[in-house]
Amino acid sequence: MTREFIDFVNAHKDEDTARLLLSAARYPAIDMAAAVQQIEGLRTAQEKWPGLLECGEFLYPPRLNREQASSEKTAVHKASLCLSGTAESHSVFRIADLTGGMGIDTFALAGWGAERQVQVEVDYVEQDRSLCELAKHNAAALGLSNIRFHCCDSLEWLQQQDRHFDLLFVDPARRDKQGHKVTAFENCTPDIVAHQALLFSKSSEVMVKASPMIDITLGSAQLHNVSDIYVIAVQGECKEVLFLCRPSDGSEPRIHCHHLHHGVVDDFVFTRQEEAQTQVAYATEVKKYLYEPHAALMKAGPFKLLSQREGLEKLAQHTHLYTSDSFVQHFPGRIFSVLKEVSLNKKNLAAAIPNGKAHVIVRNYPAHAEELQRQLGLKEGGDDYVIATTVGTLKTGFVCRKFL
């Protein structure tokens, strides 16, 4: 990280990186592959880690490591879940991040304490030496002095520790030896299911980050002492599922559906037993408003409880949309104003949407959104939404406008 290197990256950050690689001979003093990696990292940071753009000395890892790293929003949110209301009661709160990677989660955990003048000590463990060295450099660039770095196998390192940690954080690698994505805990690295005894011998609390595609019920059954499950969505997309394991009284895990959007966190908490015992009111027709749950709710599935708590009618048993004549302002998801019911054919849609532009949403309907949009002759865009769904047993469609 020389001044010349930094100046080169800043001067060429908007250029085509493929062309830069081809022109490497023109800049013999610059490691062009490293410069391109930095430029591409800066571009990723604009969306994923905007706070890092303020640190001119931050170095970005290769593309795969950037893809696997948490976003800034989810990392900060995780740090709050791990530490808020807990770390303040400790003179020193000790954490080990056993799967350090790019270090985004480590930096968020370490930074949370620094911002609140709470003494938090974090051990970062990563067996990839280049990643470990990069994270060490970046911690210094960010002014984080409360992190210790260990380049080794995390389970072997943990086995050798005679300290007790207040929290272990684990984000197992979700790719197999061939580089294919995997979801189940036993297929990830490290295999935390097989090593739970070791984890709990070193800490009373363990937080496990899982794929957003994981089967929540299966994951909860595989892990010991799951007290809370956090399903995290950001701007309408499910990003992470977190399992917090701690000594418990044997009660059923609480499932928290968190939607992070525009600086707000929607929080819907329930248990599977509550959902199973809830009676739902079904609609006989779609009324003035349609409600679509946010992505964390769609993943976790408190569909009957949503109907009961919000005072809404559900369209059908397997249609996870809701309706009402009165407006429910704080519904956790998108709200649509229903303009008209339509038969889903090209002629009817052409009459209902003269400009031919609409967003298509499919819920419990035998077609994919892209396929249906093509069949209806609609282009993506505009203010209208076509919602294809099932009301009771009737497959039908609605032209709507987004209300919130």
Summary of the structure (lengths in Angstrom):
residues: 404
radius of gyration: 24.5
end to end distance: 46.2
largest distance: 73.1
contacts: 1272
relative contact order: 0.07
helix: 36%
strand: 28%
